[in-house]
Amino acid sequence: MYHKIKTRAHKKKKRFAGSPATETRMGADVKKVTRARGGALKRRLVTVKHANVLVDGKNVKCEVTWVAENPASRDLTRRNIITKGAILDVKTPEGVALKARVTSRPGQDGVLDAVKI
């Protein structure tokens, strides 16, 4: 039969802990810069007012009006939290209302990119 390998127990270390999720909400544009492993910087989007939406091959800076749906969780939809894959109601500078799906990770990339659906 196989022999069991003895392993030594270890304590939980502070370096093993991750950071709490950044729940991006609607509001004035606010970014927070945090240090990541190896000294890298993450630009976290705390609140956002505008999204870069790809409309017919052109990027348009649109105003976010509402989180229509968030497939990740019904709770995120109810609380208007923006994550990758969320479907937003946006308004173009001309005043046209559109629906757009988020393609970036606003809590980690620091930008809100979306594509018209």
Biotite code that builds the C-alpha atoms (Angstrom):
import biotite.structure as struc

atoms = struc.array([
    struc.Atom([0.000, 0.000, 0.000], chain_id="A", res_id=1, res_name="MET", atom_name="CA", element="C"),
    struc.Atom([0.881, 3.637, -0.244], chain_id="A", res_id=2, res_name="TYR", atom_name="CA", element="C"),
    struc.Atom([2.555, 5.395, 2.658], chain_id="A", res_id=3, res_name="HIS", atom_name="CA", element="C"),
    struc.Atom([1.049, 8.558, 4.035], chain_id="A", res_id=4, res_name="LYS", atom_name="CA", element="C"),
    struc.Atom([3.389, 11.524, 3.764], chain_id="A", res_id=5, res_name="ILE", atom_name="CA", element="C"),
    struc.Atom([3.628, 13.562, 6.919], chain_id="A", res_id=6, res_name="LYS", atom_name="CA", element="C"),
    struc.Atom([3.313, 17.300, 6.398], chain_id="A", res_id=7, res_name="THR", atom_name="CA", element="C"),
    struc.Atom([4.047, 20.028, 8.857], chain_id="A", res_id=8, res_name="ARG", atom_name="CA", element="C"),
    struc.Atom([1.256, 22.453, 9.732], chain_id="A", res_id=9, res_name="ALA", atom_name="CA", element="C"),
    struc.Atom([1.824, 26.126, 8.940], chain_id="A", res_id=10, res_name="HIS", atom_name="CA", element="C"),
    struc.Atom([0.259, 29.316, 10.181], chain_id="A", res_id=11, res_name="LYS", atom_name="CA", element="C"),
    struc.Atom([-1.820, 31.630, 8.031], chain_id="A", res_id=12, res_name="LYS", atom_name="CA", element="C"),
    struc.Atom([0.351, 34.531, 6.923], chain_id="A", res_id=13, res_name="LYS", atom_name="CA", element="C"),
    struc.Atom([-0.684, 38.066, 6.086], chain_id="A", res_id=14, res_name="LYS", atom_name="CA", element="C"),
    struc.Atom([0.824, 37.746, 2.618], chain_id="A", res_id=15, res_name="ARG", atom_name="CA", element="C"),
    struc.Atom([-1.661, 34.945, 1.784], chain_id="A", res_id=16, res_name="PHE", atom_name="CA", element="C"),
    struc.Atom([-4.667, 37.230, 2.220], chain_id="A", res_id=17, res_name="ALA", atom_name="CA", element="C"),
    struc.Atom([-6.217, 38.899, -0.802], chain_id="A", res_id=18, res_name="GLY", atom_name="CA", element="C"),
    struc.Atom([-7.846, 42.293, -0.872], chain_id="A", res_id=19, res_name="SER", atom_name="CA", element="C"),
    struc.Atom([-11.594, 42.869, -0.618], chain_id="A", res_id=20, res_name="PRO", atom_name="CA", element="C"),
    struc.Atom([-13.453, 43.205, -3.915], chain_id="A", res_id=21, res_name="ALA", atom_name="CA", element="C"),
    struc.Atom([-13.932, 46.711, -5.268], chain_id="A", res_id=22, res_name="THR", atom_name="CA", element="C"),
    struc.Atom([-17.640, 47.130, -5.835], chain_id="A", res_id=23, res_name="GLU", atom_name="CA", element="C"),
    struc.Atom([-17.782, 49.776, -8.558], chain_id="A", res_id=24, res_name="THR", atom_name="CA", element="C"),
    struc.Atom([-20.868, 51.954, -8.254], chain_id="A", res_id=25, res_name="ARG", atom_name="CA", element="C"),
    struc.Atom([-22.361, 54.851, -10.194], chain_id="A", res_id=26, res_name="MET", atom_name="CA", element="C"),
    struc.Atom([-21.305, 58.371, -9.227], chain_id="A", res_id=27, res_name="GLY", atom_name="CA", element="C"),
    struc.Atom([-18.541, 60.897, -9.866], chain_id="A", res_id=28, res_name="ALA", atom_name="CA", element="C"),
    struc.Atom([-15.355, 59.349, -11.313], chain_id="A", res_id=29, res_name="ASP", atom_name="CA", element="C"),
    struc.Atom([-13.219, 58.176, -8.373], chain_id="A", res_id=30, res_name="VAL", atom_name="CA", element="C"),
    struc.Atom([-10.143, 55.938, -8.734], chain_id="A", res_id=31, res_name="LYS", atom_name="CA", element="C"),
    struc.Atom([-8.067, 54.345, -6.006], chain_id="A", res_id=32, res_name="LYS", atom_name="CA", element="C"),
    struc.Atom([-4.497, 53.148, -6.609], chain_id="A", res_id=33, res_name="VAL", atom_name="CA", element="C"),
    struc.Atom([-3.399, 50.092, -4.637], chain_id="A", res_id=34, res_name="THR", atom_name="CA", element="C"),
    struc.Atom([-0.145, 48.200, -4.551], chain_id="A", res_id=35, res_name="ARG", atom_name="CA", element="C"),
    struc.Atom([-0.226, 44.633, -5.851], chain_id="A", res_id=36, res_name="ALA", atom_name="CA", element="C"),
    struc.Atom([2.249, 41.786, -5.558], chain_id="A", res_id=37, res_name="ARG", atom_name="CA", element="C"),
    struc.Atom([5.699, 42.629, -6.893], chain_id="A", res_id=38, res_name="GLY", atom_name="CA", element="C"),
    struc.Atom([5.143, 46.373, -6.532], chain_id="A", res_id=39, res_name="GLY", atom_name="CA", element="C"),
    struc.Atom([2.691, 46.549, -9.431], chain_id="A", res_id=40, res_name="ALA", atom_name="CA", element="C"),
    struc.Atom([-0.094, 49.113, -9.170], chain_id="A", res_id=41, res_name="LEU", atom_name="CA", element="C"),
    struc.Atom([-3.787, 48.414, -9.620], chain_id="A", res_id=42, res_name="LYS", atom_name="CA", element="C"),
    struc.Atom([-6.055, 51.290, -10.479], chain_id="A", res_id=43, res_name="ARG", atom_name="CA", element="C"),
    struc.Atom([-9.403, 50.464, -8.952], chain_id="A", res_id=44, res_name="ARG", atom_name="CA", element="C"),
    struc.Atom([-12.524, 52.256, -10.150], chain_id="A", res_id=45, res_name="LEU", atom_name="CA", element="C"),
    struc.Atom([-14.571, 53.019, -7.025], chain_id="A", res_id=46, res_name="VAL", atom_name="CA", element="C"),
    struc.Atom([-17.328, 55.083, -8.646], chain_id="A", res_id=47, res_name="THR", atom_name="CA", element="C"),
    struc.Atom([-17.895, 55.893, -12.300], chain_id="A", res_id=48, res_name="VAL", atom_name="CA", element="C"),
    struc.Atom([-20.055, 58.256, -14.332], chain_id="A", res_id=49, res_name="LYS", atom_name="CA", element="C"),
    struc.Atom([-18.965, 57.567, -17.941], chain_id="A", res_id=50, res_name="HIS", atom_name="CA", element="C"),
    struc.Atom([-18.178, 54.461, -19.976], chain_id="A", res_id=51, res_name="ALA", atom_name="CA", element="C"),
    struc.Atom([-16.178, 54.042, -23.200], chain_id="A", res_id=52, res_name="ASN", atom_name="CA", element="C"),
    struc.Atom([-18.718, 52.282, -25.424], chain_id="A", res_id=53, res_name="VAL", atom_name="CA", element="C"),
    struc.Atom([-17.907, 50.742, -28.800], chain_id="A", res_id=54, res_name="LEU", atom_name="CA", element="C"),
    struc.Atom([-20.782, 51.793, -31.081], chain_id="A", res_id=55, res_name="VAL", atom_name="CA", element="C"),
    struc.Atom([-20.590, 50.691, -34.733], chain_id="A", res_id=56, res_name="ASP", atom_name="CA", element="C"),
    struc.Atom([-16.779, 50.488, -34.682], chain_id="A", res_id=57, res_name="GLY", atom_name="CA", element="C"),
    struc.Atom([-16.226, 53.838, -32.936], chain_id="A", res_id=58, res_name="LYS", atom_name="CA", element="C"),
    struc.Atom([-15.579, 54.560, -29.259], chain_id="A", res_id=59, res_name="ASN", atom_name="CA", element="C"),
    struc.Atom([-18.101, 56.926, -27.706], chain_id="A", res_id=60, res_name="VAL", atom_name="CA", element="C"),
    struc.Atom([-17.918, 58.348, -24.177], chain_id="A", res_id=61, res_name="LYS", atom_name="CA", element="C"),
    struc.Atom([-21.392, 57.665, -22.805], chain_id="A", res_id=62, res_name="CYS", atom_name="CA", element="C"),
    struc.Atom([-23.012, 58.519, -19.491], chain_id="A", res_id=63, res_name="GLU", atom_name="CA", element="C"),
    struc.Atom([-24.021, 55.539, -17.364], chain_id="A", res_id=64, res_name="VAL", atom_name="CA", element="C"),
    struc.Atom([-27.644, 55.874, -16.269], chain_id="A", res_id=65, res_name="THR", atom_name="CA", element="C"),
    struc.Atom([-28.492, 52.478, -14.733], chain_id="A", res_id=66, res_name="TRP", atom_name="CA", element="C"),
    struc.Atom([-27.349, 48.881, -14.254], chain_id="A", res_id=67, res_name="VAL", atom_name="CA", element="C"),
    struc.Atom([-30.018, 46.976, -16.180], chain_id="A", res_id=68, res_name="ALA", atom_name="CA", element="C"),
    struc.Atom([-28.738, 43.478, -15.384], chain_id="A", res_id=69, res_name="GLU", atom_name="CA", element="C"),
    struc.Atom([-25.732, 41.780, -13.831], chain_id="A", res_id=70, res_name="ASN", atom_name="CA", element="C"),
    struc.Atom([-25.554, 38.073, -14.749], chain_id="A", res_id=71, res_name="PRO", atom_name="CA", element="C"),
    struc.Atom([-23.015, 37.486, -11.961], chain_id="A", res_id=72, res_name="ALA", atom_name="CA", element="C"),
    struc.Atom([-25.638, 38.023, -9.264], chain_id="A", res_id=73, res_name="SER", atom_name="CA", element="C"),
    struc.Atom([-29.142, 39.372, -8.824], chain_id="A", res_id=74, res_name="ARG", atom_name="CA", element="C"),
    struc.Atom([-27.923, 41.121, -5.677], chain_id="A", res_id=75, res_name="ASP", atom_name="CA", element="C"),
    struc.Atom([-25.322, 43.085, -7.688], chain_id="A", res_id=76, res_name="LEU", atom_name="CA", element="C"),
    struc.Atom([-28.088, 44.215, -10.065], chain_id="A", res_id=77, res_name="THR", atom_name="CA", element="C"),
    struc.Atom([-30.246, 45.384, -7.175], chain_id="A", res_id=78, res_name="ARG", atom_name="CA", element="C"),
    struc.Atom([-27.344, 47.323, -5.621], chain_id="A", res_id=79, res_name="ARG", atom_name="CA", element="C"),
    struc.Atom([-26.253, 48.869, -8.989], chain_id="A", res_id=80, res_name="ASN", atom_name="CA", element="C"),
    struc.Atom([-22.758, 47.373, -8.828], chain_id="A", res_id=81, res_name="ILE", atom_name="CA", element="C"),
    struc.Atom([-20.795, 47.286, -12.099], chain_id="A", res_id=82, res_name="ILE", atom_name="CA", element="C"),
    struc.Atom([-18.648, 44.246, -12.903], chain_id="A", res_id=83, res_name="THR", atom_name="CA", element="C"),
    struc.Atom([-17.427, 42.622, -16.103], chain_id="A", res_id=84, res_name="LYS", atom_name="CA", element="C"),
    struc.Atom([-20.421, 41.274, -18.028], chain_id="A", res_id=85, res_name="GLY", atom_name="CA", element="C"),
    struc.Atom([-22.918, 43.697, -16.485], chain_id="A", res_id=86, res_name="ALA", atom_name="CA", element="C"),
    struc.Atom([-25.471, 45.201, -18.854], chain_id="A", res_id=87, res_name="ILE", atom_name="CA", element="C"),
    struc.Atom([-25.779, 48.977, -18.503], chain_id="A", res_id=88, res_name="LEU", atom_name="CA", element="C"),
    struc.Atom([-28.244, 51.561, -19.712], chain_id="A", res_id=89, res_name="ASP", atom_name="CA", element="C"),
    struc.Atom([-26.126, 54.358, -21.190], chain_id="A", res_id=90, res_name="VAL", atom_name="CA", element="C"),
    struc.Atom([-26.843, 57.670, -22.891], chain_id="A", res_id=91, res_name="LYS", atom_name="CA", element="C"),
    struc.Atom([-24.714, 58.959, -25.781], chain_id="A", res_id=92, res_name="THR", atom_name="CA", element="C"),
    struc.Atom([-23.732, 62.653, -26.057], chain_id="A", res_id=93, res_name="PRO", atom_name="CA", element="C"),
    struc.Atom([-26.546, 63.010, -28.631], chain_id="A", res_id=94, res_name="GLU", atom_name="CA", element="C"),
    struc.Atom([-29.049, 61.784, -26.034], chain_id="A", res_id=95, res_name="GLY", atom_name="CA", element="C"),
    struc.Atom([-29.686, 58.330, -27.565], chain_id="A", res_id=96, res_name="VAL", atom_name="CA", element="C"),
    struc.Atom([-30.328, 55.602, -24.983], chain_id="A", res_id=97, res_name="ALA", atom_name="CA", element="C"),
    struc.Atom([-28.428, 52.313, -25.523], chain_id="A", res_id=98, res_name="LEU", atom_name="CA", element="C"),
    struc.Atom([-27.708, 49.077, -23.726], chain_id="A", res_id=99, res_name="LYS", atom_name="CA", element="C"),
    struc.Atom([-24.047, 48.102, -23.368], chain_id="A", res_id=100, res_name="ALA", atom_name="CA", element="C"),
    struc.Atom([-22.203, 45.086, -21.943], chain_id="A", res_id=101, res_name="ARG", atom_name="CA", element="C"),
    struc.Atom([-19.104, 45.774, -19.812], chain_id="A", res_id=102, res_name="VAL", atom_name="CA", element="C"),
    struc.Atom([-15.944, 44.181, -21.272], chain_id="A", res_id=103, res_name="THR", atom_name="CA", element="C"),
    struc.Atom([-13.304, 45.501, -18.852], chain_id="A", res_id=104, res_name="SER", atom_name="CA", element="C"),
    struc.Atom([-12.768, 44.695, -15.174], chain_id="A", res_id=105, res_name="ARG", atom_name="CA", element="C"),
    struc.Atom([-13.431, 48.088, -13.559], chain_id="A", res_id=106, res_name="PRO", atom_name="CA", element="C"),
    struc.Atom([-12.393, 46.948, -10.089], chain_id="A", res_id=107, res_name="GLY", atom_name="CA", element="C"),
    struc.Atom([-8.946, 45.958, -11.376], chain_id="A", res_id=108, res_name="GLN", atom_name="CA", element="C"),
    struc.Atom([-8.298, 47.850, -14.632], chain_id="A", res_id=109, res_name="ASP", atom_name="CA", element="C"),
    struc.Atom([-9.467, 51.302, -13.578], chain_id="A", res_id=110, res_name="GLY", atom_name="CA", element="C"),
    struc.Atom([-11.456, 51.886, -16.792], chain_id="A", res_id=111, res_name="VAL", atom_name="CA", element="C"),
    struc.Atom([-15.012, 51.091, -17.832], chain_id="A", res_id=112, res_name="LEU", atom_name="CA", element="C"),
    struc.Atom([-15.111, 49.760, -21.391], chain_id="A", res_id=113, res_name="ASP", atom_name="CA", element="C"),
    struc.Atom([-18.302, 48.392, -22.912], chain_id="A", res_id=114, res_name="ALA", atom_name="CA", element="C"),
    struc.Atom([-19.763, 47.285, -26.236], chain_id="A", res_id=115, res_name="VAL", atom_name="CA", element="C"),
    struc.Atom([-23.217, 48.113, -27.589], chain_id="A", res_id=116, res_name="LYS", atom_name="CA", element="C"),
    struc.Atom([-25.653, 45.187, -27.649], chain_id="A", res_id=117, res_name="ILE", atom_name="CA", element="C"),
])
